[in-house]
Structures are given as structure tokens and as C-alpha cells.
Amino acid sequence: MASVNPVAEETYWRSNYARRPYVKGASYDDYGPDYQHGINAHRKHLGPAFEDVKSDLGRDWLSKRSNSSLEWDCAMKM
């Protein structure tokens, strides 16, 4: 499995998040922490299916979300 470059991912999402269909006028400050959480989760949970780690990721989101206004149920759908 290819490794993920967190700097390249952050640069990509910062430039492209607004084109995603789920973005409803929010700023990158709302979506950036979720993208970062996903990058870190990918590196931490190599192998298990999303459904197998979803509850752990949801608990982690509470401490990782920074100033994002996204609740976990919205963040996990991205």
C-alpha cells in the first residue's frame, strides 16, 4: 500500500475542498481537521475496514476537531 504524504494531502485538500459536493459554504477551517483526521486514521488503522474502526474514530474526532463546526456524523460522510 502506498504511503500517504500528509503535506501533499493538506495542500491538495486546501485547494480543492470547495469543489466537493458536501461542502455547503463552510471554510477550510471546518473541513481541514476532518481531512487531517482521515490522513492520520489511514496511517494508524492500515487493514481494518472503516466500519470496524468507525466508533474509535468518532471518539477521537472529539479531541481532533479543533475549531471545526462539523459533528462526527457529518465528518465521517466525507
C-alpha positions in Angstrom: 0.0 0.0 0.0 1.3 3.4 -0.9 2.3 5.8 1.9 0.4 9.0 2.4 2.2 12.3 2.3 0.4 14.5 4.8 1.8 17.7 3.5 0.8 16.9 -0.1 -2.7 15.8 1.1 -3.2 19.0 3.1 -2.1 21.1 0.1 -4.4 19.2 -2.2 -7.5 19.5 0.1 -6.9 23.1 0.9 -7.0 23.9 -2.8 -9.8 21.5 -3.7 -12.2 21.1 -0.8 -14.7 23.7 -2.1 -15.4 21.6 -5.2 -16.7 18.7 -3.2 -20.5 18.2 -3.3 -20.8 18.0 0.5 -19.3 21.5 1.1 -22.1 23.9 1.9 -20.4 27.3 2.2 -18.1 26.4 5.1 -14.5 27.4 5.2 -11.5 25.1 5.1 -11.2 25.6 8.8 -14.3 23.4 9.2 -13.1 20.7 6.8 -9.3 20.7 7.3 -9.3 19.0 10.7 -11.5 16.2 9.2 -9.1 15.7 6.3 -6.2 15.6 8.7 -8.1 13.1 10.9 -8.7 10.9 7.9 -5.0 11.0 6.9 -3.9 10.1 10.4 -6.5 7.3 10.7 -5.4 5.8 7.4 -1.8 5.6 8.7 -2.9 4.3 12.1 -5.5 1.8 11.0 -4.0 0.1 8.0 -6.0 -3.0 7.2 -9.3 -2.9 9.1 -12.5 -1.8 7.3 -13.9 1.7 8.1 -16.9 0.0 9.8 -14.5 -1.8 12.2 -12.9 1.4 13.4 -15.7 3.9 13.0 -16.6 4.1 16.7 -12.9 4.7 17.6 -12.6 7.4 15.0 -15.7 9.1 16.3 -14.4 9.2 19.8 -11.1 10.5 18.5 -12.9 13.2 16.5 -14.0 15.0 19.6 -10.4 15.8 20.5 -9.1 16.2 16.9 -11.7 18.5 15.5 -10.1 21.7 16.7 -12.4 24.6 15.8 -14.3 22.7 13.2 -18.1 23.0 13.4 -18.6 19.6 11.9 -20.2 17.0 14.1 -18.9 13.4 13.7 -22.0 12.2 11.8 -21.2 14.8 9.1 -17.4 14.5 9.2 -17.5 10.7 8.6 -19.6 11.0 5.4 -16.9 13.0 3.6 
